[in-house]
């Protein structure tokens, strides 16, 4: 699968974990030069506290367009070290 924004591949992997309709990519498959950690945090009752990345491509920024759970709760252990996308990022097979 691929995560694409602004005609640029942000992440690509065959090792995908799907949770609640979201594809979680291994963090190692994400192009680190295109993401920047933000201070945004949200809480999911069963997954834990999510942290976010902004994506920057050719000078355009997509704020908080990727999220991950640095320390997921036990019920969501399968998404540890994985990143999911939204806010206009297209995920395709």
PDB file as gemmi writes it, atoms N, CA and C in Angstrom:
CRYST1    1.000    1.000    1.000  90.00  90.00  90.00 P 1                      
ATOM      1  N   UNK A   1       0.838  -1.186   0.000  1.00  0.00           N  
ATOM      2  CA  UNK A   1       0.000   0.000   0.000  1.00  0.00           C  
ATOM      3  C   UNK A   1       0.877   1.241   0.000  1.00  0.00           C  
ATOM      4  N   UNK A   2       0.285   2.318  -0.472  1.00  0.00           N  
ATOM      5  CA  UNK A   2       0.990   3.599  -0.512  1.00  0.00           C  
ATOM      6  C   UNK A   2       0.141   4.690   0.127  1.00  0.00           C  
ATOM      7  N   UNK A   3       0.809   5.610   0.812  1.00  0.00           N  
ATOM      8  CA  UNK A   3       0.181   6.832   1.301  1.00  0.00           C  
ATOM      9  C   UNK A   3       0.758   7.972   0.455  1.00  0.00           C  
ATOM     10  N   UNK A   4      -0.136   8.724  -0.219  1.00  0.00           N  
ATOM     11  CA  UNK A   4       0.295   9.746  -1.172  1.00  0.00           C  
ATOM     12  C   UNK A   4      -0.360  11.077  -0.832  1.00  0.00           C  
ATOM     13  N   UNK A   5       0.442  12.131  -0.869  1.00  0.00           N  
ATOM     14  CA  UNK A   5      -0.083  13.488  -0.705  1.00  0.00           C  
ATOM     15  C   UNK A   5       0.703  14.415  -1.623  1.00  0.00           C  
ATOM     16  N   UNK A   6      -0.004  15.294  -2.306  1.00  0.00           N  
ATOM     17  CA  UNK A   6       0.636  16.238  -3.224  1.00  0.00           C  
ATOM     18  C   UNK A   6       1.467  15.507  -4.280  1.00  0.00           C  
ATOM     19  N   UNK A   7       0.927  14.399  -4.789  1.00  0.00           N  
ATOM     20  CA  UNK A   7       1.586  13.584  -5.818  1.00  0.00           C  
ATOM     21  C   UNK A   7       2.919  12.998  -5.363  1.00  0.00           C  
ATOM     22  N   UNK A   8       3.098  12.871  -4.060  1.00  0.00           N  
ATOM     23  CA  UNK A   8       4.340  12.336  -3.511  1.00  0.00           C  
ATOM     24  C   UNK A   8       4.034  11.162  -2.592  1.00  0.00           C  
ATOM     25  N   UNK A   9       4.780  10.080  -2.751  1.00  0.00           N  
ATOM     26  CA  UNK A   9       4.614   8.918  -1.876  1.00  0.00           C  
ATOM     27  C   UNK A   9       5.244   9.245  -0.517  1.00  0.00           C  
ATOM     28  N   UNK A  10       4.417   9.198   0.509  1.00  0.00           N  
ATOM     29  CA  UNK A  10       4.862   9.482   1.879  1.00  0.00           C  
ATOM     30  C   UNK A  10       5.319   8.198   2.555  1.00  0.00           C  
ATOM     31  N   UNK A  11       4.599   7.104   2.285  1.00  0.00           N  
ATOM     32  CA  UNK A  11       4.923   5.796   2.872  1.00  0.00           C  
ATOM     33  C   UNK A  11       4.507   4.713   1.891  1.00  0.00           C  
ATOM     34  N   UNK A  12       5.246   3.584   1.944  1.00  0.00           N  
ATOM     35  CA  UNK A  12       4.913   2.455   1.084  1.00  0.00           C  
ATOM     36  C   UNK A  12       5.314   1.175   1.795  1.00  0.00           C  
ATOM     37  N   UNK A  13       4.361   0.214   1.866  1.00  0.00           N  
ATOM     38  CA  UNK A  13       4.650  -1.044   2.544  1.00  0.00           C  
ATOM     39  C   UNK A  13       3.585  -2.086   2.218  1.00  0.00           C  
ATOM     40  N   UNK A  14       3.974  -3.350   2.276  1.00  0.00           N  
ATOM     41  CA  UNK A  14       3.031  -4.464   2.187  1.00  0.00           C  
ATOM     42  C   UNK A  14       2.629  -4.937   3.587  1.00  0.00           C  
ATOM     43  N   UNK A  15       3.302  -4.403   4.597  1.00  0.00           N  
ATOM     44  CA  UNK A  15       3.057  -4.800   5.986  1.00  0.00           C  
ATOM     45  C   UNK A  15       2.124  -3.771   6.631  1.00  0.00           C  
ATOM     46  N   UNK A  16       0.827  -3.944   6.408  1.00  0.00           N  
ATOM     47  CA  UNK A  16      -0.168  -2.994   6.886  1.00  0.00           C  
ATOM     48  C   UNK A  16      -1.034  -3.643   7.955  1.00  0.00           C  
ATOM     49  N   UNK A  17      -1.325  -2.879   9.001  1.00  0.00           N  
ATOM     50  CA  UNK A  17      -2.288  -3.305  10.012  1.00  0.00           C  
ATOM     51  C   UNK A  17      -3.482  -2.364   9.892  1.00  0.00           C  
ATOM     52  N   UNK A  18      -4.682  -2.931   9.703  1.00  0.00           N  
ATOM     53  CA  UNK A  18      -5.870  -2.098   9.582  1.00  0.00           C  
ATOM     54  C   UNK A  18      -6.638  -2.096  10.887  1.00  0.00           C  
ATOM     55  N   UNK A  19      -6.945  -0.893  11.368  1.00  0.00           N  
ATOM     56  CA  UNK A  19      -7.723  -0.717  12.588  1.00  0.00           C  
ATOM     57  C   UNK A  19      -8.747   0.377  12.326  1.00  0.00           C  
ATOM     58  N   UNK A  20      -9.998   0.076  12.558  1.00  0.00           N  
ATOM     59  CA  UNK A  20     -11.096   1.028  12.378  1.00  0.00           C  
ATOM     60  C   UNK A  20     -11.066   1.679  11.001  1.00  0.00           C  
ATOM     61  N   UNK A  21     -10.736   0.892   9.980  1.00  0.00           N  
ATOM     62  CA  UNK A  21     -10.723   1.401   8.615  1.00  0.00           C  
ATOM     63  C   UNK A  21      -9.494   2.203   8.239  1.00  0.00           C  
ATOM     64  N   UNK A  22      -8.531   2.320   9.147  1.00  0.00           N  
ATOM     65  CA  UNK A  22      -7.295   3.056   8.875  1.00  0.00           C  
ATOM     66  C   UNK A  22      -6.139   2.092   8.674  1.00  0.00           C  
ATOM     67  N   UNK A  23      -5.329   2.368   7.662  1.00  0.00           N  
ATOM     68  CA  UNK A  23      -4.138   1.564   7.379  1.00  0.00           C  
ATOM     69  C   UNK A  23      -2.970   2.123   8.163  1.00  0.00           C  
ATOM     70  N   UNK A  24      -2.384   1.309   9.011  1.00  0.00           N  
ATOM     71  CA  UNK A  24      -1.215   1.707   9.803  1.00  0.00           C  
ATOM     72  C   UNK A  24       0.032   1.127   9.149  1.00  0.00           C  
ATOM     73  N   UNK A  25       0.918   2.022   8.715  1.00  0.00           N  
ATOM     74  CA  UNK A  25       2.170   1.659   8.056  1.00  0.00           C  
ATOM     75  C   UNK A  25       3.276   1.539   9.097  1.00  0.00           C  
ATOM     76  N   UNK A  26       4.248   0.648   8.880  1.00  0.00           N  
ATOM     77  CA  UNK A  26       5.412   0.629   9.774  1.00  0.00           C  
ATOM     78  C   UNK A  26       6.112   1.992   9.701  1.00  0.00           C  
ATOM     79  N   UNK A  27       6.543   2.491  10.839  1.00  0.00           N  
ATOM     80  CA  UNK A  27       7.215   3.796  10.841  1.00  0.00           C  
ATOM     81  C   UNK A  27       8.452   3.772   9.941  1.00  0.00           C  
ATOM     82  N   UNK A  28       9.061   2.620   9.794  1.00  0.00           N  
ATOM     83  CA  UNK A  28      10.252   2.505   8.941  1.00  0.00           C  
ATOM     84  C   UNK A  28       9.930   2.692   7.458  1.00  0.00           C  
ATOM     85  N   UNK A  29       8.656   2.598   7.082  1.00  0.00           N  
ATOM     86  CA  UNK A  29       8.265   2.771   5.675  1.00  0.00           C  
ATOM     87  C   UNK A  29       7.912   4.216   5.335  1.00  0.00           C  
ATOM     88  N   UNK A  30       7.891   5.079   6.343  1.00  0.00           N  
ATOM     89  CA  UNK A  30       7.530   6.480   6.156  1.00  0.00           C  
ATOM     90  C   UNK A  30       8.779   7.291   5.838  1.00  0.00           C  
ATOM     91  N   UNK A  31       8.687   8.131   4.818  1.00  0.00           N  
ATOM     92  CA  UNK A  31       9.824   8.982   4.445  1.00  0.00           C  
ATOM     93  C   UNK A  31      10.006  10.071   5.512  1.00  0.00           C  
ATOM     94  N   UNK A  32      10.982   9.862   6.365  1.00  0.00           N  
ATOM     95  CA  UNK A  32      11.200  10.722   7.528  1.00  0.00           C  
ATOM     96  C   UNK A  32      11.472  12.174   7.165  1.00  0.00           C  
ATOM     97  N   UNK A  33      12.054  12.405   5.999  1.00  0.00           N  
ATOM     98  CA  UNK A  33      12.361  13.783   5.593  1.00  0.00           C  
ATOM     99  C   UNK A  33      11.105  14.587   5.268  1.00  0.00           C  
ATOM    100  N   UNK A  34       9.948  13.923   5.162  1.00  0.00           N  
ATOM    101  CA  UNK A  34       8.705  14.610   4.807  1.00  0.00           C  
ATOM    102  C   UNK A  34       7.796  14.867   6.008  1.00  0.00           C  
ATOM    103  N   UNK A  35       8.153  14.340   7.180  1.00  0.00           N  
ATOM    104  CA  UNK A  35       7.292  14.502   8.354  1.00  0.00           C  
ATOM    105  C   UNK A  35       8.000  15.253   9.474  1.00  0.00           C  
ATOM    106  N   UNK A  36       7.181  15.968  10.246  1.00  0.00           N  
ATOM    107  CA  UNK A  36       7.680  16.718  11.393  1.00  0.00           C  
ATOM    108  C   UNK A  36       6.715  16.509  12.547  1.00  0.00           C  
ATOM    109  N   UNK A  37       7.226  16.137  13.700  1.00  0.00           N  
ATOM    110  CA  UNK A  37       6.377  15.943  14.880  1.00  0.00           C  
ATOM    111  C   UNK A  37       5.746  17.270  15.290  1.00  0.00           C  
ATOM    112  N   UNK A  38       4.489  17.193  15.759  1.00  0.00           N  
ATOM    113  CA  UNK A  38       3.806  18.378  16.272  1.00  0.00           C  
ATOM    114  C   UNK A  38       3.490  18.157  17.750  1.00  0.00           C  
ATOM    115  N   UNK A  39       2.942  19.182  18.383  1.00  0.00           N  
ATOM    116  CA  UNK A  39       2.576  19.081  19.797  1.00  0.00           C  
ATOM    117  C   UNK A  39       1.157  18.555  19.993  1.00  0.00           C  
ATOM    118  N   UNK A  40       0.444  18.268  18.913  1.00  0.00           N  
ATOM    119  CA  UNK A  40      -0.941  17.818  19.005  1.00  0.00           C  
ATOM    120  C   UNK A  40      -1.023  16.422  19.619  1.00  0.00           C  
ATOM    121  N   UNK A  41      -1.988  16.261  20.523  1.00  0.00           N  
ATOM    122  CA  UNK A  41      -2.251  14.964  21.146  1.00  0.00           C  
ATOM    123  C   UNK A  41      -3.761  14.787  21.222  1.00  0.00           C  
ATOM    124  N   UNK A  42      -4.220  13.565  21.024  1.00  0.00           N  
ATOM    125  CA  UNK A  42      -5.615  13.218  21.251  1.00  0.00           C  
ATOM    126  C   UNK A  42      -5.638  11.899  22.006  1.00  0.00           C  
ATOM    127  N   UNK A  43      -6.782  11.604  22.625  1.00  0.00           N  
ATOM    128  CA  UNK A  43      -6.881  10.381  23.424  1.00  0.00           C  
ATOM    129  C   UNK A  43      -8.023   9.518  22.905  1.00  0.00           C  
ATOM    130  N   UNK A  44      -7.717   8.257  22.694  1.00  0.00           N  
ATOM    131  CA  UNK A  44      -8.717   7.248  22.339  1.00  0.00           C  
ATOM    132  C   UNK A  44      -8.869   6.348  23.563  1.00  0.00           C  
ATOM    133  N   UNK A  45     -10.106   6.072  23.965  1.00  0.00           N  
ATOM    134  CA  UNK A  45     -10.299   5.269  25.181  1.00  0.00           C  
ATOM    135  C   UNK A  45      -9.648   3.887  25.133  1.00  0.00           C  
ATOM    136  N   UNK A  46      -9.569   3.267  23.959  1.00  0.00           N  
ATOM    137  CA  UNK A  46      -9.017   1.918  23.934  1.00  0.00           C  
ATOM    138  C   UNK A  46      -7.635   1.812  23.308  1.00  0.00           C  
ATOM    139  N   UNK A  47      -7.215   2.852  22.534  1.00  0.00           N  
ATOM    140  CA  UNK A  47      -5.879   2.810  21.924  1.00  0.00           C  
ATOM    141  C   UNK A  47      -4.846   3.586  22.719  1.00  0.00           C  
ATOM    142  N   UNK A  48      -5.263   4.634  23.401  1.00  0.00           N  
ATOM    143  CA  UNK A  48      -4.330   5.438  24.178  1.00  0.00           C  
ATOM    144  C   UNK A  48      -4.191   6.839  23.631  1.00  0.00           C  
ATOM    145  N   UNK A  49      -3.043   7.462  23.877  1.00  0.00           N  
ATOM    146  CA  UNK A  49      -2.786   8.836  23.453  1.00  0.00           C  
ATOM    147  C   UNK A  49      -2.045   8.846  22.127  1.00  0.00           C  
ATOM    148  N   UNK A  50      -2.632   9.545  21.157  1.00  0.00           N  
ATOM    149  CA  UNK A  50      -2.033   9.656  19.824  1.00  0.00           C  
ATOM    150  C   UNK A  50      -1.199  10.925  19.734  1.00  0.00           C  
ATOM    151  N   UNK A  51      -0.097  10.822  19.017  1.00  0.00           N  
ATOM    152  CA  UNK A  51       0.741  11.960  18.670  1.00  0.00           C  
ATOM    153  C   UNK A  51       0.647  12.154  17.161  1.00  0.00           C  
ATOM    154  N   UNK A  52       1.035  13.335  16.679  1.00  0.00           N  
ATOM    155  CA  UNK A  52       0.825  13.664  15.269  1.00  0.00           C  
ATOM    156  C   UNK A  52       2.084  14.167  14.577  1.00  0.00           C  
ATOM    157  N   UNK A  53       2.079  14.000  13.255  1.00  0.00           N  
ATOM    158  CA  UNK A  53       3.100  14.552  12.372  1.00  0.00           C  
ATOM    159  C   UNK A  53       2.418  15.445  11.346  1.00  0.00           C  
ATOM    160  N   UNK A  54       3.103  16.508  10.961  1.00  0.00           N  
ATOM    161  CA  UNK A  54       2.710  17.268   9.788  1.00  0.00           C  
ATOM    162  C   UNK A  54       3.552  16.761   8.632  1.00  0.00           C  
ATOM    163  N   UNK A  55       2.992  16.851   7.429  1.00  0.00           N  
ATOM    164  CA  UNK A  55       3.686  16.416   6.218  1.00  0.00           C  
ATOM    165  C   UNK A  55       4.006  17.657   5.398  1.00  0.00           C  
ATOM    166  N   UNK A  56       5.236  17.738   4.904  1.00  0.00           N  
ATOM    167  CA  UNK A  56       5.638  18.854   4.059  1.00  0.00           C  
ATOM    168  C   UNK A  56       6.180  18.316   2.747  1.00  0.00           C  
ATOM    169  N   UNK A  57       5.574  18.777   1.639  1.00  0.00           N  
ATOM    170  CA  UNK A  57       5.980  18.381   0.294  1.00  0.00           C  
ATOM    171  C   UNK A  57       6.074  19.633  -0.562  1.00  0.00           C  
ATOM    172  N   UNK A  58       7.229  19.865  -1.138  1.00  0.00           N  
ATOM    173  CA  UNK A  58       7.442  21.018  -2.025  1.00  0.00           C  
ATOM    174  C   UNK A  58       6.975  22.325  -1.392  1.00  0.00           C  
ATOM    175  N   UNK A  59       7.249  22.490  -0.104  1.00  0.00           N  
ATOM    176  CA  UNK A  59       6.919  23.731   0.591  1.00  0.00           C  
ATOM    177  C   UNK A  59       5.493  23.815   1.100  1.00  0.00           C  
ATOM    178  N   UNK A  60       4.631  22.877   0.715  1.00  0.00           N  
ATOM    179  CA  UNK A  60       3.249  22.848   1.203  1.00  0.00           C  
ATOM    180  C   UNK A  60       3.174  21.966   2.438  1.00  0.00           C  
ATOM    181  N   UNK A  61       2.461  22.439   3.459  1.00  0.00           N  
ATOM    182  CA  UNK A  61       2.359  21.679   4.700  1.00  0.00           C  
ATOM    183  C   UNK A  61       0.930  21.207   4.936  1.00  0.00           C  
ATOM    184  N   UNK A  62       0.805  19.957   5.345  1.00  0.00           N  
ATOM    185  CA  UNK A  62      -0.463  19.357   5.729  1.00  0.00           C  
ATOM    186  C   UNK A  62      -0.349  19.072   7.227  1.00  0.00           C  
ATOM    187  N   UNK A  63      -0.898  19.963   8.034  1.00  0.00           N  
ATOM    188  CA  UNK A  63      -0.733  19.918   9.480  1.00  0.00           C  
ATOM    189  C   UNK A  63      -1.456  18.728  10.101  1.00  0.00           C  
ATOM    190  N   UNK A  64      -0.752  18.018  10.963  1.00  0.00           N  
ATOM    191  CA  UNK A  64      -1.312  16.888  11.718  1.00  0.00           C  
ATOM    192  C   UNK A  64      -1.971  15.842  10.814  1.00  0.00           C  
ATOM    193  N   UNK A  65      -1.367  15.588   9.660  1.00  0.00           N  
ATOM    194  CA  UNK A  65      -1.953  14.675   8.671  1.00  0.00           C  
ATOM    195  C   UNK A  65      -1.604  13.207   8.912  1.00  0.00           C  
ATOM    196  N   UNK A  66      -0.764  12.942   9.900  1.00  0.00           N  
ATOM    197  CA  UNK A  66      -0.406  11.561  10.236  1.00  0.00           C  
ATOM    198  C   UNK A  66      -0.420  11.432  11.750  1.00  0.00           C  
ATOM    199  N   UNK A  67      -0.804  10.255  12.222  1.00  0.00           N  
ATOM    200  CA  UNK A  67      -0.802  10.049  13.664  1.00  0.00           C  
ATOM    201  C   UNK A  67      -0.248   8.679  14.010  1.00  0.00           C  
ATOM    202  N   UNK A  68       0.159   8.572  15.264  1.00  0.00           N  
ATOM    203  CA  UNK A  68       0.715   7.313  15.762  1.00  0.00           C  
ATOM    204  C   UNK A  68       0.512   7.254  17.266  1.00  0.00           C  
ATOM    205  N   UNK A  69       0.602   6.063  17.801  1.00  0.00           N  
ATOM    206  CA  UNK A  69       0.454   5.845  19.234  1.00  0.00           C  
ATOM    207  C   UNK A  69       1.800   5.377  19.783  1.00  0.00           C  
ATOM    208  N   UNK A  70       2.558   6.290  20.416  1.00  0.00           N  
ATOM    209  CA  UNK A  70       3.887   5.908  20.909  1.00  0.00           C  
ATOM    210  C   UNK A  70       3.841   4.787  21.943  1.00  0.00           C  
ATOM    211  N   UNK A  71       2.803   4.788  22.763  1.00  0.00           N  
ATOM    212  CA  UNK A  71       2.638   3.753  23.782  1.00  0.00           C  
ATOM    213  C   UNK A  71       1.182   3.309  23.797  1.00  0.00           C  
ATOM    214  N   UNK A  72       0.767   2.537  22.784  1.00  0.00           N  
ATOM    215  CA  UNK A  72      -0.637   2.128  22.738  1.00  0.00           C  
ATOM    216  C   UNK A  72      -1.001   1.232  23.914  1.00  0.00           C  
ATOM    217  N   UNK A  73      -2.286   1.273  24.253  1.00  0.00           N  
ATOM    218  CA  UNK A  73      -2.776   0.363  25.286  1.00  0.00           C  
ATOM    219  C   UNK A  73      -2.679  -1.073  24.772  1.00  0.00           C  
ATOM    220  N   UNK A  74      -2.770  -2.023  25.670  1.00  0.00           N  
ATOM    221  CA  UNK A  74      -2.600  -3.437  25.316  1.00  0.00           C  
ATOM    222  C   UNK A  74      -3.552  -3.875  24.198  1.00  0.00           C  
ATOM    223  N   UNK A  75      -4.778  -3.374  24.200  1.00  0.00           N  
ATOM    224  CA  UNK A  75      -5.763  -3.761  23.182  1.00  0.00           C  
ATOM    225  C   UNK A  75      -5.356  -3.310  21.781  1.00  0.00           C  
ATOM    226  N   UNK A  76      -4.459  -2.332  21.709  1.00  0.00           N  
ATOM    227  CA  UNK A  76      -4.013  -1.798  20.411  1.00  0.00           C  
ATOM    228  C   UNK A  76      -2.529  -2.045  20.173  1.00  0.00           C  
ATOM    229  N   UNK A  77      -1.980  -3.040  20.824  1.00  0.00           N  
ATOM    230  CA  UNK A  77      -0.539  -3.313  20.726  1.00  0.00           C  
ATOM    231  C   UNK A  77      -0.072  -3.505  19.286  1.00  0.00           C  
ATOM    232  N   UNK A  78      -0.957  -3.964  18.403  1.00  0.00           N  
ATOM    233  CA  UNK A  78      -0.571  -4.226  17.014  1.00  0.00           C  
ATOM    234  C   UNK A  78      -0.234  -2.962  16.232  1.00  0.00           C  
ATOM    235  N   UNK A  79      -0.556  -1.763  16.761  1.00  0.00           N  
ATOM    236  CA  UNK A  79      -0.225  -0.532  16.023  1.00  0.00           C  
ATOM    237  C   UNK A  79       0.991   0.192  16.605  1.00  0.00           C  
ATOM    238  N   UNK A  80       1.674  -0.447  17.527  1.00  0.00           N  
ATOM    239  CA  UNK A  80       2.918   0.150  18.046  1.00  0.00           C  
ATOM    240  C   UNK A  80       3.928   0.279  16.900  1.00  0.00           C  
ATOM    241  N   UNK A  81       4.618   1.416  16.842  1.00  0.00           N  
ATOM    242  CA  UNK A  81       5.619   1.693  15.809  1.00  0.00           C  
ATOM    243  C   UNK A  81       4.997   1.757  14.413  1.00  0.00           C  
ATOM    244  N   UNK A  82       3.732   2.210  14.349  1.00  0.00           N  
ATOM    245  CA  UNK A  82       3.036   2.343  13.070  1.00  0.00           C  
ATOM    246  C   UNK A  82       2.397   3.727  12.965  1.00  0.00           C  
ATOM    247  N   UNK A  83       2.189   4.156  11.718  1.00  0.00           N  
ATOM    248  CA  UNK A  83       1.678   5.499  11.423  1.00  0.00           C  
ATOM    249  C   UNK A  83       0.484   5.376  10.485  1.00  0.00           C  
ATOM    250  N   UNK A  84      -0.567   6.168  10.747  1.00  0.00           N  
ATOM    251  CA  UNK A  84      -1.743   6.225   9.877  1.00  0.00           C  
ATOM    252  C   UNK A  84      -1.891   7.665   9.356  1.00  0.00           C  
ATOM    253  N   UNK A  85      -2.693   7.816   8.303  1.00  0.00           N  
ATOM    254  CA  UNK A  85      -2.805   9.110   7.614  1.00  0.00           C  
ATOM    255  C   UNK A  85      -4.258   9.517   7.415  1.00  0.00           C  
ATOM    256  N   UNK A  86      -4.461  10.826   7.268  1.00  0.00           N  
ATOM    257  CA  UNK A  86      -5.768  11.396   6.944  1.00  0.00           C  
ATOM    258  C   UNK A  86      -5.549  12.775   6.365  1.00  0.00           C  
ATOM    259  N   UNK A  87      -6.584  13.641   6.387  1.00  0.00           N  
ATOM    260  CA  UNK A  87      -6.500  15.024   5.919  1.00  0.00           C  
ATOM    261  C   UNK A  87      -5.972  15.138   4.493  1.00  0.00           C  
ATOM    262  N   UNK A  88      -6.585  14.371   3.598  1.00  0.00           N  
ATOM    263  CA  UNK A  88      -6.231  14.477   2.187  1.00  0.00           C  
ATOM    264  C   UNK A  88      -5.144  13.546   1.724  1.00  0.00           C  
ATOM    265  N   UNK A  89      -4.544  12.781   2.631  1.00  0.00           N  
ATOM    266  CA  UNK A  89      -3.557  11.793   2.218  1.00  0.00           C  
ATOM    267  C   UNK A  89      -4.322  10.580   1.678  1.00  0.00           C  
ATOM    268  N   UNK A  90      -4.009  10.170   0.462  1.00  0.00           N  
ATOM    269  CA  UNK A  90      -4.684   9.044  -0.155  1.00  0.00           C  
ATOM    270  C   UNK A  90      -3.909   7.765   0.124  1.00  0.00           C  
ATOM    271  N   UNK A  91      -4.615   6.763   0.602  1.00  0.00           N  
ATOM    272  CA  UNK A  91      -4.000   5.451   0.851  1.00  0.00           C  
ATOM    273  C   UNK A  91      -4.572   4.488  -0.184  1.00  0.00           C  
ATOM    274  N   UNK A  92      -3.672   3.931  -1.012  1.00  0.00           N  
ATOM    275  CA  UNK A  92      -4.095   3.047  -2.102  1.00  0.00           C  
ATOM    276  C   UNK A  92      -3.332   1.733  -2.056  1.00  0.00           C  
ATOM    277  N   UNK A  93      -3.970   0.673  -2.592  1.00  0.00           N  
ATOM    278  CA  UNK A  93      -3.278  -0.620  -2.654  1.00  0.00           C  
ATOM    279  C   UNK A  93      -2.103  -0.588  -3.612  1.00  0.00           C  
TER     280      UNK A  93                                                      
END                                                                             
